[in-house]
Amino acid sequence: MVKPLLVGAEFGSKAVRAAGKLPGVDVLLARAIVATSSVVPEAAEVQLTGESSGLRSFQERAATVLFSANAGGAEKLLKRLDIDSIDDPAYLERLAARYIKLRHYTAALKMRQRAAQLEPGSAQRWIALARSLERADYGAVVHDSVAGLAEGTRARVDEARAALETAEKLEPGNAYVLYQRGRLEFEYGDAATGLDLMEQAATQAPDAEKWLAVASSYRKPHIADYDRSLRAYERALELKPASASALRGIVIMGCRADQDWARLWRSVRLFEAQKRRRKVQRLALVDALAPLFSPEVTDAQIDDAVTRLNRAQDGGLRLSWIATSLIVYRLHFARRFRDGFRLREGLAERTLAWLGTRSAGNARHRQKVLAALLYLGRNEEALSLIEPMPWEPKDKLEKERLQKMAVDAHLLTGDLQPYLDYSAQRQREVPLPGDDRMRRMIEGKRVAVVGPADTGDRLGEIIDAHDVVIRPRYIPEILSAQADQLGRRTDIAYFSGRDLGEFFEAAREAVDSGDLQLAIGRGLSAELYRDNAPEWLRFYRHDYSLCHHGAPLGIARIIYDVLQFNPSEVSAFNVDFYTGANVFSSGYRRGKDAALGPYSIVNEILLAHDLLFDFRLMNAFIATGRVTPHGVSAQVLALDAEHYIDKLEASPALQ
C-alpha cells in the first residue's frame, strides 16, 4: 500500500507544482484542496461519535501531500485570509488541519479560536482548540528523529486544560474527551494521572488508537512498565489485527519483558492471517517456523527454520517486515548473528525494492532509503541521492533534516568536515544549554572515552593523561577499586534516559564537589527537564540519523557527539563491542541488568541497535583521523566484518 501511495504522491506533487506556476492557479489549488475535506467528517467528530472513516484517513493523506506540494500557493492563500471574517467553523477547521501540516501553528490556533467562538456548543471545536494550544508559542526546543533538538513550540497547558474541561461539560462521560485529558496530563502534568485517564477511556470505548497511546506511554523511559505496555499493544492488535504499529510494539515490548517467544509468535500469526496474498502458504510457513520460538530452541531447530525461511523467500513467499524482524531478534538472542544479519540485509534490499528512491518530497522516506543503501555498503549511491539537496525543502526543519542526512552519509565514508560545519551552524542557530561549556572543554583537546567493559587492559594512567575523560554513567566507587584498569577521573558523564533519573542527585553532588564537570543526557529526555534543568546538565542535540536499525550504541553515540566539538583526538578504551567475557566490568550493572535475559536493560543491545553497523560506524570514525582505539578496542576494530561476527557468536558476554 505504501509504494502506490508514494508513487501517486510523486506524480500528484509534480502536477500540482506544474499547475501552480500558472498565474493565480496556485491559490485556487490551495482553496480546492481545502474544499475537498468537506466531503468527509472531521477527525474529532469521528472520535467523538466512535464512527470510523477510512475515506477520511485516505483523504487526509492525499490532501496533506498535495497541499504541501503547493506550499507557495498555501502561503499566498494564508496572507489573503481574513480569519475574523470567516463565519463557517467547519471551513476554519479544514484550514487549520492543512496549515498545521505546514507547521503554521500560530495561524491554525487563530482559526480554531475563531471556530470555537462561532460554535461554542460543539465539543469538537474545543478539543481541536486544545490540540492547537499544545503548540501555541514558539521558543521551546523539541526533539526531531532526524535533525535532533530543534526549535519548536511550547504548550499553554492551563488554557489547553480549560478547553478540554469545556469539551467535557458539553459531552459528559465521552471517552474521547477523557482520552484527550489523559494525553495532556501525561505529557504536561502528572504522568500517573494521565495514564489512568487514558486507560479509563480505552476501556470505556475500546479502539486501537487509544490502546496504542496507552502502550506507547507505558514504554517511555521514565515509566518503563514493559508488561502493561505489552498488554496494551496486544489489546490494540485484537481490535485491529492488521495494525503494524500494534505488532511492532508487541515484538519490542515482549523481547524487553518476559521474552515469551511463543506468545509473540501467536501475535505474528494473527497479523499474518490478515494478508490475502498467498494466505494458505503464508500461514503454513508461520506454523513451520513455530519451533524457532520454543523456550529452549536447539541448533537443529534453528537450522531447519533458517532453511525453510530461505527456501520460502527463494520462491517469492515472504513474511511481513515485522515478523522477519522478530525472527532476527530470536536468532540474535540465540547467538546466531550471521543468520540474523543476512536477514537484516534482506530487509534493506526489501526497503529499496518496495519504496524505490522516489520520496515525493518526504524527508523521512529519503532517510529510510539512504539508511538501507548505507547498510548494504552502497555509500556512493546513497550520497548521490542526498547531495546536492534532492528537492527544495518546504520549510526550515525539512532543510535541516536533508542537511543532516547528507553530513551523516559523508561521515560513514570517513569525511568529518561536513559534520563539523553543520554542527557549528546548528549551534549558532539554536544555542542549547551546555554547548558553550562543552566546546570549551573539548575543542582542540585530547579526549578519552572510556567504556564499561572488563577488557583486561590496564591503561588507567594513559586514560588519566588525557585532557578530558568521558564515561557512560558516574560510579566513582568502581574507579577507586579499578584505577589501574579504568583510571580515576571523570570529567563528563553520559546517561541514558533511564539512568539519568537514577543518578541525578549523585551527579549534582559530584558537580558541587568538583569531581564532575558536566552530565549529558540524550535529546529524547530533554523534554522531561524543560523547566528545571541545572546549568551542569546538557542534552546532546542529535544522533547519527542513517541507521537501518535502531541507533548507535553508547560509545559510538558518545564519540559522535564529541566529534562535533572538533577535538584534536578521541581515544577509545575499555570497549570490546560485546566480544569478551562480560558485558560490563564488575559493579557497573547489578542483578538482572548484568546480562541478557527477561526485563534486563542489556536486551537493548540486540533490540535497539545493530552491532554490525556499529562496528562499521566505529571504523568510519577511525577513518576520519580523529579517533584512536586502544588495547582490546583496537584489536577488535582491526578485524574484518566476518571475523567480528565469529567473535560475537562465540562471545560469553551474550549467552
N, C-alpha and C positions, 0 to 999 in steps of 0.2 A: 504493500500500500504506500510506503514512504517514497519509493522510487517514482511511481507515476505522479505523485503529488509534487515532487521536486522538479521533474521534467515539465509538468504543467505549469508550475510556478515560474520556471525559467522562461518558457515561451510567453506566458502571461505578462511577466515583468517586462520583457523586451517589447511586447506590443504596447503596453501602457507607456513605456518610456518614449517609444517612437511617436505615438499619438500625442503625447504630452508636449512634444516640440512644436506643434502647430499652435499659432497664436490663440490664446483663450481656452484651448481644449483641455489643458492641464487642470484648470479649476473645475470645468464641467465634469471631468473624470472623477475628481475627488468628491464632488457632490453626488455623482451617480453611485460611487462605491458605498458611501454612507447610506444612500437611499435604499440599497439592496437589503440592508439589515432590517428594514421594516416588515419583511415577509416572514421573519422568524421571531420567536419570543426572546425577550432579554434574558441574560444569564441569571439574574437574581429572581426573575419571575419563574423560571424553570425550577430553581432550587426551592423557592417558597412553596410552590404548588406540588413539588415532588414529581412533576411530569418530565420525562426525558425528551430530548430533541436531538436526534442525530443530524438533522438538517441544520440546526443552529450551530453545532460544532463544526460541520463542514464549511458552512458559510463564513464562520469566524476565521478559520484558517485561510480561506481563499481571499477574503476581504483584507486581512492583515497583510498578506503578500502584495496584493495589488495596490493598496493604499501606500505602503512603504515604498514601492517601486516608483510611485508618483510623488515623492517627498516634496518636490518643488511646488507642485500644484496644491498639496496639502498645506504648505506654508502660506501660499497666497490666499487660499480659502480662509485660513485662520485669521489672517490680517483683515479680511473683509467682514468677518463675522462680528455682529454686534450682539453679544451674548445676552445682554439685558433686555433686548427687544424680542428675543425668541420666546414664543408662548407655548411651544409644544415640548413637554418634558420628555416624551419618548424620543424625539429627534435630538434633544440635548444629550440624552444618554447614548444614542448611537454615535454622536460626535465624540463624546468623552471616551467611549470604548476605543475608537480609532486613534485618537490623539495620545492616549496612554501608550499605545504600541509604539508611537514615535517619541515617547518619553517627554511629551509636553504635559507634565504633571500639573503645573500651575493652571494652565488653560482648562484641563479636564476637571480640576477642582472647582473652578468658577462655573463650569457647565453644570456640574452636579449640585452645586449650591443653588443655582437658579432653578434646576429641576425640582429640588426639594421644596423650594419656595412656592413653585407653581402647583405642586401636588403634595402638600404636607400630610395628607392622609394615606399615602402609599408607603408601605414598609420598604418596598424595594428601592425607593428613592433614598431613604435614609441608610440602607445597607450600602448602596453604591457610594453615597457620600462618605460613609465611614472608611471605605476602602481608599478613597482618594485622600482622606485626611491622614492616612498612614504614609502618604508620600507628599506631604503638603509643603514642606520647607526644605530648601537646599542647605548645604553646609555640613552634611554628615559624610562619613566615609563608609562605603559598603563594599562587600566582597563580591567580585565577579570571577567566575571559574576560569576565565582566560586572562583577563587584564589584571586580576588581583584586586588589591584595595584601590578603589577609585572614588571619585566624587559621587555622592548620592544624596538621597532625600532623607529628611528627618520627619518623624511622625508627630502629629499633635494628638497625643494619646488621650488626654482628657476630653477633647472635642469628639474624637472618634468613639470613645466610650459613651458619651452623651448621645450621639447619633444612633448607636445601637440600642441604647435604652429606649429611645423614642420608637424605634422599629419594634421593640418588644412590647411596648404598650399598644401598638397598633395590631400586632399579631401575637398575642399572648400564647405562650406554650409552643410557638413554632420552632421546630428543631433546627432549621437553617439559621435562624436568628441566634439561637443558643450556640450553635457551632461557630458563628462569626464572633460572638462574645468570647468564646473559649480560645479561638485562634488569636484574638487580640491580646488577651491576658497572658497567654503562653509566650508571645513574642515580646510584650512590653510591660507586663505586670508580674503577677505571681504564677510561676510555671505550673505548680501543682494545681492551683485553681483552674488554670486554663485547660490542662489535660482533663480534669474532672468534667468540665463543661463540654468539651469536645466529645468525650466518651459518652456522656449522657445523650448528646444529640445523635451520635452514631447508633446508639442502642434504640433510641426512640423512633428514628426514621432511618433505618439502615440503607446506606448506599456505599458503593466502592470509594467514592471521593472522600467521604468523611472518615472511613476506616483507614484509608491511605494516609490522611493527615494525622490521625491518631498514631499510626505506626511510625510515621516519619518523626513525630515529636518524641516518642519513647526512645528512638535510636540516637537522638542528639547526644554529643559527648558529655554534656553536663547532666544528662538523665541516665543514659546507657542502661535502660531496662530491656535487655535483649528478649526475654521471654514474652513480655507484654507486647513488644513491637512485633515479634514473630506471630503471635496470636492475632493481632490486628491485621497484619498482612494476609494471613490465612482467611480471615473473615472477608476481607476485600476480594480475594480470589474466589471465594464461594459465591459472592454476589455478582462478580464479573469474571468468569473463568478465563476469558480471553485477555485479561489485563496483564500486559507485560510488566508494568510498574509493580503490581502486586507480587508476581512471581519473582521478579528481581529482588524485592525486599525479603521475601521468604528465603531465598537462597543465601543472601548475605547474613541475615539475622540467624538463620539456622546454623550456618557454619560458625558464627560467633558464639552461639548459645550452647545447647547440649549436643550438637553435632549428631542428631538422629538422622542419619543419611537416608534410611528407608522412608521416613516421614517426608523429607524434602523431595524424594523421587516420586512419591504419590502426588504431590502438588504439580510436579512436572507433567505427570501423566494426565492430570485434569486439564492442564493448559494445552498440551499437545492434542488432546481429543477435540479441541475446538477448531482445529485446522482441517479443512476439507481435502486438500490435495494429498492424495495417496494415504488417506487416513488409516486404512487397514494395515498397510505396510509400516506406517509410522508407529502405530501403537504396538505392533509386533516387535519392532526394534526397541521401543521403550521397555517392553516386558523382557526382552532378551538381555538388556543391559542391567536389569534389576540386581543380579548378583554382585555387580560392582559396588552396590550401595548396601551390602550386608555389613554388620558391625565389624566383623573380623575378616575382611576381604583377603583372599590369598593371591599370590603371584599368578597362579594359573587362571583365576577368575579375571584378574586384570588383563592378562594376555588375551584371553578369549574376548573380553569386552572391547579392547582396542582393535582386535582383528575384525570383529563384527562391525564396529563403527566405520573402520576404513573401507570395508567391503561395501557397506551401505552407501557411503559417500562416493565411492567409485561408480556406483550405479545411479547416482543422482539423487539419492534419498538423504536428506539432512534434517536433523532435529533443529529446533529453534536456537537462536543465538544464546538465549539464557540457559536452556538445557545443556548446550555444549559447554558453556562457562561452568556450570555445576560439575560436569564431568572433569574439566580441567582442575577444579578445586579438589575433587576427590582423588585424582591422580597425584596432585602435588602433596596432599596430606599423607598419601601413601608413599611418598618419595619417588614417584615415577615422573621426574621433572622433564625428561627428554620427550616423553609421550605428550605431556601437558603442553610444553612449549610448541610442539608441532601442531597441536590442535589450535593453539592461540594464533600461530602464524596462518593457519587456515581461516580463522575468524577475520584476520586482517585482509586476506585475499577476498573473503566474502564481502567485507566492507566496500572494497574497491569495485567489485563486480556488481554489487547491489546498488550502491549510491553513485558510482562513477565519479567524475570530477566536476559535474555541474553542482553549483551551490546556490543558485538563484539569489545571490547577494546575501547568503546566510553564513555568518562567520562561524557559528558552531558546527555547521555541516562541513565547512572547509577544514576546521580543526580535526574532525574525525578522519577525513581523507588524508591529511598530512600525517597524522599520528600513525595511520595504517601503513603508509609508504615508508616512514622512518623505521617502523618496527620491522619491516621487511628489508631494510637496508637500502632502500631506493632513495638515497638522500638528495641527489641532484634533481630527480624528478619532483620531489617534494619542494625543493627551493624554487623550481620553475613555476609552481602553482601558487606561490605566495609572494614572490618578488620578481618584477615590480608588483605593487599592490593590485590585486586582480580586479577590483572594481572600485568605483568612487564610494567611499563609506557614507552612509546616510546621516551619521552623527559622530560626535567626538568619541563615545565609548566604542563604537564599531571600529573606528580608526585605530584606537589603542589596541583592540583585540588583534586586528590584522598586523599591526606593527610587532606586537608581542610574539605572534606565531612566527613571523619572519626571523626575529632575532634568535628564537629558540631553535629553529631549523638550522641556522648558521652555527649555533653553539654545538650542536651534535656533530658537526664536521670539524670541531676544534677551533672555530673562529670566535674569539671572545669579544672583539671590538664592537660589533653591533649591539651586544647586550650591555656593554659599558655605556655606550652612547644613549641607548634607550632608557636605561635606569637613571642616568643623570638627568635626562629630560623629564622623566616622571617625578623624580624627587623635587625638581623645580616647580612643576605644575601642581602637584598635590603633596605639599610637605606633610610629613607624618611625625608624630612624637617619637623621639629616639633616633631618628635617622641622622641628624647632625652629630649626635654623640657617637653613633656607630661609625660614621665616616671618620671622625677624628681618631677613633681607636684603630681603625682598620687600614685606611688609605696609606699605601706605601710601606706597610708593616709586614713582618713575618708572623703568620698566624698558624697555630697548632689546633687542629680539630681532632679531638680525642674520643674515640668510640668506646662502647661499653663491653666489648668482647674480651675474654681472657685468652689472648693470643700466645701467651708465653714470652712475649717480648719484654725486655727490661730497659725501657727507653725514657724513664722518668726524668732524668737530668736533661736530655735533649728536648723533651716537651717543655720543661720549665724555662729553657733558654730562649724560647720564642717570645716575641713582643706581646702577643696576646694568646691566651689559652681558652679554648671554647670546648664545652662539653654538653651533651644532652643530659638534662636533669641537673640537680645540685644535691650531691650526697657527700659532704666533706668527710664523714667518718670512714667511708671507703678509701678515700685518698690517703688518710692518715695511716691506714693499715697496709696500703699497697702503693706507697710512694715510689718505690723503685720501678714499678710497672706503669703507673698512671701519672706520676708527677704529683705536685702538691697544689698548684694554683688552679683557680677557676675564675677567669675574668668575666666571661659571658656564659650564661646557661640558657639552652633552648628547651622548651617544654611543649609537649603535645597538649591537645585540648583537655584530656582527662587529667594529665599530670599537673597542669598549671594551677588548678584549684587546690589540689592536694599540697602543693609545695609553696603556695603563695606567701604564707606567713614566714616560712623558713627563708624564702628569698628576700623578703623585706628585712628580716633580721640580719641576713648576710650583707645586704647593701648598707644597712645602718652601721655595721661593724667594719665596713671596708673590705670584707672578704670577697664581695661580688660587686661588679660594676653595672651590669646590665642583665636583665632577664628578658627573654624573647619568646613570644607565643606565635602560633600560627594565625594567619589572617582570618581563618574561619572562626576564630574565637574572639576577634576584636569587638564584635557587637555586644558581647556579654559584659565588657568593661568600658562601654562607651561613655558612661557618666562618672566613673571612679578609677580611671587608670592612673597609677602613680607615675612620676617622671622617670623612674628606673625601669619601667615596663614598656617594651617595644613590641609591635606586631609586624612581622615581615610582610611586605606588600604583595609578593607573588611567588608562585611555584612554577617549575618547568611545566609548560602547557601542552606539550605534544606527546604525552604518554598514551600508548594504545590501551593500556590497562592501569587504572589507579594513578598514583602519584609517586614521585621518587621516595625512597626510604629516607630515614632520618639523617644519616651522614651526608648523603648526596644532596638532600634538601638544604642542610646547613651550608654546605660548600657553595651551592647555587646562590644562596642569599648573600654569603660573604663576598663572593666574586664581584657582585655589582658595586662594591665599595673600593675596588681597584687595589687589592693588597699586592705586595711585591711577590709573596709566595704563600701558598696554603699547604701545610703538611698534614697528612692523614696518618693517624696512629690508632692502634688497638681496634681494628675492624677487619674481620676475616670474611665478611659477606656470607656468613652462615655456613662456612665450610669446616668449622672447628668442632671442639668437643662440647662447648656450651654456647647457648645464645648470648648469655650475659656473664660478666665476671661475678664472683661471689658477693651477694648482698645488694646487687643492683635492682633485681626484682625478686619478690618472695612469693611463696605459695604457688597458687595456680598460674600466676603470671611469670613464672620462671621458665616455662617450656610450653610447647604446643599442647592443646587439649581443650576440652569444653570450658567456655567462659574466659579463656586466657587472652590477655592483650597481645600475646605473641602470635595469635592466629592472624593478626593484621598483616604480618609479614607476607603471608600467602594470599590473603583476601584482597587487600587494598593496594598491592604493589606487584611488580613483575621483576623478579630477581635477575633475569637475563638482561632485560632492558636497563636496569640499574647498573649492571656490570658494564654495559656499553656506554652508558652516560658517564660513569666514572672515568672510563678510558678517554672519552671526549674531553673531560675536564683536564686530564693529564696532557692531552694533545695541545691544549691552549698554552702550555709552557708555564702556567701559574700554579699547578697542583702537583705535589710530590708525595707519593705514598712511602711509608717506611715499614721495615720489618715484614711481618706476615702480610700486611696490607699490600706491600709491593709485590710479594711473591704471588699472591692470588691474582692481582690485576695484571700480572705478566702472562697469565695463562691465556690460551685461546678459548673461544666460547665452548667448544666441545669438552675440553678438559675441565673447564669450570663446572659444566653440568655434571660431569663424572664426580667431581668433588661434592656437589650438592647431594647427589643420590647416595653417596657414602657417608654423609655428614651425621655424626651422632647428635648434633645440636637439633636436628629437625626430625628426630624419631618421634 
